[in-house]
Amino acid sequence: MAEHPAYPVGLRLTGRRVVVLGGGQVAQRRLPALIAAGADVHLVSPEATPSVEAMADAGEITWTRRQYEDGDLADTWYALIATSDHEANSRASAEAERHRTWCVRSDDADAATAWTPATGHSEGVTVAVLTTDARGRDPRHTAAIRDAVVEGLRDGTLVAPHYRTRTPGVALVGGGPGDPDLITVRGRRLLAEADVVIADRLGPRDLLAELPPHVEVIDAAKIPYGRYMAQEAINNALIEHAKQGKSVVRLKGGDPFVFGRGMEEAQALAEAGIACTVVPGISSSVSVPGAAGIPVTHRGVAHEFTVVSGHVAPDDERSLVDWRSLGRLRGTLVVLMGVDKIGAIARTLMDNGKAADTPVALVQEGTTAAQRRVDATLETVAETVRTEDVRPPAVIVIGEVVNVGPGDLRR
């Protein structure tokens, strides 16, 4: 006769007595979830691992330092039996049966009245996987299924949109430096749940091809501007779509708040009463040099790094950068959006103390398949940019760290 499958259920253990017998590795793995569930956890064991002992010292569990004794499971809702003494485990299991206490046994799953599923969590959802066929019970296979489902929920490859609890609004998502694998897990999930995506030219474009066909993708560079400035037009588009009850993602390159005008958009949304979520992204200021084998700091070489915008020249009255001070710094200088101004930047830095032979690296299309690195010095960088036809987007690294690394670290 075929064995009946286990009936899945979620136990609500808040404030309810739970007894754990044994303070070894099994208890160490299971206790955090019981504590998180709010259970009144009582550990019975003559000894415990350092991690379990720390839980007792912190008051998260109550520890009775002795072997199991009959009666320990009285008034207990749930028991985890995990000692190395099979005979004691059997006696405890029998007591649990008498008290009608759900009981898990680490040494003999078939003798238990409950099984612990392989569990994982993602954004308010708990995924629990049980093997239904006792003859083919394989904990590793069960855990692998759990991992695949949780990872799919986290990165958006397993799309499970919210319906009842979904709130219209805007998410400002930092897409990272260009490689689609470098967006955060949360950012990828929000993309998968979006109704509308307003994307920058420098955002990870490959991610857009993965979106479901019903998602409206808007190129921010092609929004009709009319009488408005470009940023105002983007703000208006975000507000308009959100007010229609849609879930909107503003996909930006790098991090929304690193030269990304993210705060301008957040302020406009706040003024319009639109809910806004900010999802940080990996900034190109550190990730692109790293991908090109350049550490922005290195022991004995640079104890600081400074990130500046080079979109206006040093002598432009609109510049807010203290270029004179930068010329005197000994650390690393990272310049974003400065390819066409690099000649003026280099001259200003040299005029204010930087040596002409200071190493410079320009990393174009960083972290993408088109990435390339061109090296120069402050004295030669302007000519190098011209002869090597270096084009934006490119991150410029100035300092001795340029010569430290082993070269391109992409895989």
C-alpha positions as CSV (number, residue, x, y, z in Angstrom):
1,M,0.0,0.0,0.0
2,A,1.4,3.4,-1.0
3,E,2.4,5.7,1.9
4,H,0.2,8.8,2.2
5,P,2.0,12.1,1.6
6,A,2.6,14.5,4.5
7,Y,0.0,17.2,4.9
8,P,1.7,20.6,4.6
9,V,0.9,23.2,7.2
10,G,2.4,26.4,8.6
11,L,2.8,26.3,12.4
12,R,2.1,29.5,14.3
13,L,4.4,29.2,17.3
14,T,4.5,32.7,18.7
15,G,4.6,32.5,22.5
16,R,4.1,28.7,22.4
17,R,6.5,26.2,24.1
18,V,8.9,24.4,21.8
19,V,11.4,21.9,23.1
20,V,14.7,21.1,21.4
21,L,16.7,18.1,22.6
22,G,20.3,18.3,21.7
23,G,22.6,21.3,21.2
24,G,24.6,20.2,18.2
25,Q,24.7,21.2,14.5
26,V,21.1,20.3,13.8
27,A,19.9,22.5,16.6
28,Q,22.2,25.3,15.5
29,R,20.6,25.2,12.0
30,R,17.0,25.0,13.2
31,L,17.0,27.3,16.2
32,P,17.2,30.6,14.3
33,A,13.9,29.9,12.4
34,L,12.2,28.9,15.7
35,I,13.4,32.1,17.3
36,A,12.3,34.2,14.3
37,A,8.8,32.5,14.6
38,G,8.5,33.9,18.2
39,A,8.5,30.5,19.8
40,D,9.2,30.0,23.5
41,V,12.2,27.8,22.9
42,H,13.6,25.4,25.6
43,L,16.8,23.6,24.9
44,V,17.6,20.5,26.9
45,S,21.2,19.3,26.4
46,P,24.3,18.9,28.6
47,E,26.4,20.8,26.0
48,A,26.0,23.0,22.9
49,T,27.9,24.5,20.1
50,P,29.3,28.0,20.6
51,S,26.6,29.4,18.4
52,V,23.8,27.8,20.3
53,E,25.4,28.8,23.6
54,A,25.5,32.4,22.3
55,M,21.7,32.2,21.7
56,A,21.2,31.1,25.3
57,D,23.5,33.8,26.6
58,A,21.5,36.4,24.6
59,G,18.3,35.3,26.2
60,E,16.8,34.0,22.9
61,I,16.3,30.5,24.3
62,T,16.1,28.9,27.7
63,W,18.9,26.2,28.2
64,T,18.6,23.3,30.7
65,R,22.0,21.7,30.9
66,R,21.3,18.0,31.3
67,Q,20.2,14.9,29.3
68,Y,16.6,14.4,28.3
69,E,14.2,13.2,31.1
70,D,10.7,11.9,30.8
71,G,8.3,14.8,31.2
72,D,10.4,17.4,29.4
73,L,7.8,17.5,26.6
74,A,4.8,18.2,28.8
75,D,2.7,21.2,27.6
76,T,4.8,21.4,24.4
77,W,3.4,22.3,21.0
78,Y,6.4,21.2,18.9
79,A,9.5,19.2,19.6
80,L,12.8,18.9,17.7
81,I,14.7,15.8,18.8
82,A,18.3,15.9,17.7
83,T,20.5,14.2,20.3
84,S,23.2,11.6,19.5
85,D,21.5,9.0,21.8
86,H,19.1,6.9,19.7
87,E,17.5,5.3,22.7
88,A,16.8,8.7,24.3
89,N,15.4,10.0,21.0
90,S,13.0,7.0,20.9
91,R,11.8,7.6,24.5
92,A,11.3,11.3,23.7
93,S,9.5,10.5,20.5
94,A,7.2,8.2,22.5
95,E,6.5,10.9,25.0
96,A,5.6,13.3,22.2
97,E,3.2,10.8,20.8
98,R,1.5,10.5,24.2
99,H,1.2,14.2,24.6
100,R,0.0,14.6,20.9
101,T,3.0,16.9,20.3
102,W,4.2,17.3,16.8
103,C,7.8,15.9,16.8
104,V,10.7,16.0,14.3
105,R,13.5,13.5,14.7
106,S,16.9,14.1,13.1
107,D,18.0,10.5,13.4
108,D,14.9,8.7,12.1
109,A,12.5,10.7,9.9
110,D,10.2,7.7,9.5
111,A,9.6,7.5,13.2
112,A,8.7,11.2,13.5
113,T,5.2,12.7,13.3
114,A,6.5,15.8,11.4
115,W,9.1,16.6,8.9
116,T,11.1,19.8,8.5
117,P,10.8,21.1,4.9
118,A,13.6,22.8,3.1
119,T,12.7,26.4,3.5
120,G,13.7,29.8,2.0
121,H,12.4,33.3,2.0
122,S,11.9,36.0,-0.5
123,E,10.0,39.3,0.1
124,G,7.5,38.2,2.6
125,V,7.0,34.7,1.0
126,T,8.2,31.5,2.6
127,V,8.9,28.6,0.3
128,A,8.8,25.2,1.9
129,V,9.6,22.0,-0.1
130,L,8.8,18.4,1.1
131,T,9.6,15.1,-0.6
132,T,6.4,13.2,-1.1
133,D,7.9,9.8,-2.0
134,A,9.5,8.2,1.1
135,R,11.4,5.7,-1.1
136,G,13.1,8.4,-3.0
137,R,13.6,10.9,-0.2
138,D,16.6,13.0,-1.1
139,P,17.3,16.1,1.1
140,R,19.8,17.5,-1.4
141,H,17.3,17.3,-4.2
142,T,14.6,19.0,-2.0
143,A,17.0,21.7,-1.1
144,A,18.0,22.3,-4.7
145,I,14.3,22.7,-5.6
146,R,13.9,25.2,-2.8
147,D,17.0,27.1,-3.9
148,A,15.8,27.3,-7.5
149,V,12.4,28.6,-6.5
150,V,13.7,31.2,-4.1
151,E,16.4,32.4,-6.5
152,G,13.8,32.7,-9.3
153,L,11.6,34.9,-7.0
154,R,14.5,37.0,-6.0
155,D,16.0,37.7,-9.4
156,G,12.7,38.0,-11.3
157,T,13.2,35.0,-13.5
158,L,10.3,33.3,-11.8
159,V,7.6,36.0,-12.2
160,A,5.0,36.0,-9.5
161,P,3.2,39.4,-9.5
162,H,1.5,40.8,-6.5
163,Y,-2.3,41.2,-6.8
164,R,-4.0,42.1,-3.6
165,T,-1.1,43.9,-1.9
166,R,0.4,45.5,-4.9
167,T,0.7,49.3,-4.5
168,P,1.1,51.6,-7.5
169,G,4.2,53.8,-7.4
170,V,7.7,54.3,-8.7
171,A,10.9,52.5,-8.0
172,L,14.1,54.3,-8.8
173,V,16.3,51.3,-9.6
174,G,20.1,51.5,-10.0
175,G,20.9,49.1,-12.8
176,G,24.7,49.0,-12.1
177,P,27.5,49.7,-14.5
178,G,26.2,47.9,-17.6
179,D,26.6,44.1,-17.2
180,P,23.0,42.9,-16.6
181,D,24.2,40.4,-14.0
182,L,25.3,43.3,-11.8
183,I,21.9,44.7,-11.0
184,T,20.8,44.0,-7.5
185,V,18.4,41.1,-6.8
186,R,15.7,43.5,-5.7
187,G,16.1,45.6,-8.7
188,R,15.7,42.7,-11.1
189,R,12.6,41.5,-9.2
190,L,11.0,44.9,-9.4
191,L,11.7,45.1,-13.1
192,A,9.9,41.7,-13.6
193,E,6.9,43.1,-11.8
194,A,6.7,46.5,-13.6
195,D,4.0,47.7,-15.9
196,V,6.1,50.6,-17.2
197,V,9.9,50.9,-17.4
198,I,11.5,54.3,-18.2
199,A,15.1,53.5,-19.0
200,D,18.2,55.6,-19.4
201,R,20.6,55.1,-22.3
202,L,23.3,54.0,-19.9
203,G,21.1,51.5,-18.1
204,P,21.7,47.7,-18.6
205,R,19.9,47.4,-21.9
206,D,20.0,43.6,-22.0
207,L,17.6,43.5,-19.1
208,L,14.9,45.1,-21.2
209,A,14.8,42.2,-23.6
210,E,13.8,39.9,-20.7
211,L,10.7,41.9,-19.8
212,P,7.2,40.3,-20.5
213,P,5.6,41.6,-23.7
214,H,2.9,43.6,-21.8
215,V,5.5,45.9,-20.1
216,E,5.7,49.3,-21.7
217,V,9.3,50.3,-22.2
218,I,10.0,54.1,-22.6
219,D,13.4,55.4,-23.7
220,A,14.0,58.4,-21.5
221,A,16.2,60.0,-24.2
222,K,13.2,60.0,-26.6
223,I,10.5,61.4,-24.3
224,P,8.9,64.4,-26.1
225,Y,10.2,67.4,-24.3
226,G,8.1,70.2,-25.7
227,R,8.6,73.3,-23.6
228,Y,10.0,71.4,-20.7
229,M,13.6,70.6,-19.8
230,A,14.5,67.0,-20.2
231,Q,14.5,66.2,-16.5
232,E,11.1,67.8,-16.0
233,A,9.7,65.8,-18.8
234,I,11.0,62.6,-17.3
235,N,9.5,63.6,-13.9
236,N,6.2,64.2,-15.5
237,A,6.2,60.9,-17.3
238,L,6.9,59.1,-14.0
239,I,4.1,60.9,-12.3
240,E,1.6,60.4,-15.1
241,H,2.0,56.7,-15.3
242,A,2.0,56.2,-11.5
243,K,-1.2,58.2,-11.3
244,Q,-2.8,55.7,-13.7
245,G,-2.3,53.1,-11.1
246,K,0.7,51.4,-12.7
247,S,3.8,50.0,-11.2
248,V,6.7,52.1,-12.7
249,V,10.4,51.4,-12.7
250,R,12.9,54.2,-13.5
251,L,15.9,52.2,-14.6
252,K,19.1,54.2,-14.3
253,G,22.7,53.3,-14.9
254,G,25.0,52.9,-11.9
255,D,23.4,54.2,-8.7
256,P,20.4,56.6,-8.8
257,F,22.1,59.1,-6.4
258,V,25.6,59.1,-7.9
259,F,25.3,61.8,-10.7
260,G,22.0,60.2,-11.6
261,R,19.5,62.9,-10.7
262,G,17.7,60.4,-8.6
263,M,16.9,62.8,-5.8
264,E,15.4,65.3,-8.3
265,E,13.0,62.5,-9.4
266,A,12.3,61.5,-5.8
267,Q,11.5,65.0,-4.8
268,A,9.1,65.5,-7.8
269,L,7.3,62.3,-6.9
270,A,7.0,63.3,-3.2
271,E,5.5,66.6,-4.2
272,A,3.0,64.8,-6.4
273,G,2.1,62.4,-3.5
274,I,3.5,59.4,-5.4
275,A,5.0,56.5,-3.4
276,C,8.7,56.1,-4.2
277,T,11.1,53.2,-3.5
278,V,14.9,53.7,-4.0
279,V,16.9,50.6,-5.0
280,P,20.6,51.4,-4.8
281,G,22.9,50.2,-7.6
282,I,26.5,49.4,-8.0
283,S,28.2,52.6,-9.0
284,S,30.5,52.6,-12.0
285,S,33.0,54.7,-10.0
286,V,34.2,51.6,-8.2
287,S,32.9,48.7,-10.2
288,V,34.3,49.7,-13.6
289,P,37.9,50.3,-12.3
290,G,37.6,47.0,-10.5
291,A,36.5,45.1,-13.6
292,A,39.5,46.6,-15.4
293,G,41.9,45.4,-12.7
294,I,42.3,48.7,-10.9
295,P,41.6,48.9,-7.1
296,V,40.5,52.5,-6.2
297,T,42.3,51.9,-2.8
298,H,45.3,49.7,-2.1
299,R,47.4,49.3,1.0
300,G,50.5,51.4,0.9
301,V,49.4,53.2,-2.3
302,A,46.1,55.0,-1.8
303,H,44.1,55.4,1.4
304,E,41.4,57.5,-0.2
305,F,39.5,57.9,-3.4
306,T,37.5,60.9,-4.7
307,V,34.7,60.7,-7.3
308,V,34.0,63.8,-9.3
309,S,31.9,64.8,-12.3
310,G,33.8,66.0,-15.3
311,H,30.8,67.1,-17.4
312,V,31.8,70.7,-17.1
313,A,35.4,72.0,-17.5
314,P,37.4,73.1,-14.4
315,D,37.3,76.7,-15.6
316,D,33.5,76.7,-16.2
317,E,31.7,78.9,-13.7
318,R,29.1,76.1,-13.2
319,S,31.7,73.7,-11.9
320,L,31.3,72.9,-8.2
321,V,34.5,70.8,-8.0
322,D,37.5,72.2,-6.0
323,W,40.1,71.2,-8.6
324,R,42.9,73.0,-6.8
325,S,42.5,70.8,-3.8
326,L,42.3,67.7,-5.9
327,G,45.6,68.5,-7.4
328,R,47.2,68.2,-4.0
329,L,45.5,65.0,-2.9
330,R,47.7,61.8,-2.8
331,G,44.8,59.3,-3.3
332,T,42.9,58.1,-6.3
333,L,40.7,60.4,-8.4
334,V,37.8,58.9,-10.4
335,V,36.3,61.1,-13.0
336,L,32.9,60.3,-14.5
337,M,31.5,61.9,-17.6
338,G,34.8,63.6,-18.3
339,V,36.1,62.2,-21.6
340,D,35.7,65.3,-23.7
341,K,37.0,67.5,-20.9
342,I,40.0,65.4,-19.9
343,G,42.6,67.7,-21.5
344,A,41.5,70.7,-19.4
345,I,41.1,68.5,-16.3
346,A,44.7,67.1,-16.7
347,R,46.1,70.6,-17.2
348,T,44.4,71.9,-14.1
349,L,45.5,69.0,-12.0
350,M,49.1,69.5,-13.1
351,D,49.0,73.2,-12.5
352,N,47.9,72.5,-9.0
353,G,50.5,69.9,-8.0
354,K,49.9,66.6,-9.7
355,A,53.0,65.2,-11.4
356,A,52.9,65.0,-15.2
357,D,53.7,61.3,-15.1
358,T,50.8,60.4,-12.9
359,P,49.2,57.3,-14.3
360,V,45.8,57.5,-15.9
361,A,43.5,54.8,-17.1
362,L,40.3,55.2,-19.2
363,V,37.9,52.3,-19.1
364,Q,35.3,52.5,-21.9
365,E,32.0,50.5,-21.8
366,G,33.1,49.0,-18.4
367,T,31.8,45.6,-17.4
368,T,30.2,45.0,-20.9
369,A,31.4,42.8,-23.7
370,A,32.8,46.0,-25.4
371,Q,34.9,47.0,-22.4
372,R,38.4,48.2,-23.2
373,R,41.1,49.9,-21.1
374,V,43.5,52.6,-22.4
375,D,46.4,53.8,-20.3
376,A,48.2,57.1,-20.3
377,T,49.6,59.8,-18.0
378,L,48.3,63.2,-17.1
379,E,50.7,64.7,-19.7
380,T,49.7,62.4,-22.5
381,V,46.0,61.6,-21.8
382,A,44.4,64.3,-24.0
383,E,46.4,63.1,-27.0
384,T,45.8,59.4,-26.2
385,V,42.0,60.0,-26.0
386,R,42.2,61.5,-29.5
387,T,44.5,58.9,-31.1
388,E,42.7,55.9,-29.5
389,D,39.3,57.4,-30.2
390,V,38.1,56.9,-26.6
391,R,34.4,57.6,-26.4
392,P,31.8,57.9,-23.6
393,P,30.8,56.2,-21.5
394,A,34.2,55.9,-19.9
395,V,35.4,56.0,-16.4
396,I,38.7,57.8,-15.9
397,V,41.0,56.7,-13.0
398,I,43.9,59.0,-12.0
399,G,46.6,57.8,-9.5
400,E,49.2,55.2,-8.7
401,V,46.6,52.5,-8.3
402,V,46.4,52.3,-12.1
403,N,49.7,50.4,-12.1
404,V,48.9,48.1,-9.1
405,G,46.5,45.5,-10.5
406,P,47.0,42.4,-12.7
407,G,44.9,43.7,-15.6
408,D,41.4,43.0,-16.8
409,L,39.5,40.9,-14.2
410,R,36.4,40.1,-16.3
411,R,35.2,36.5,-16.5
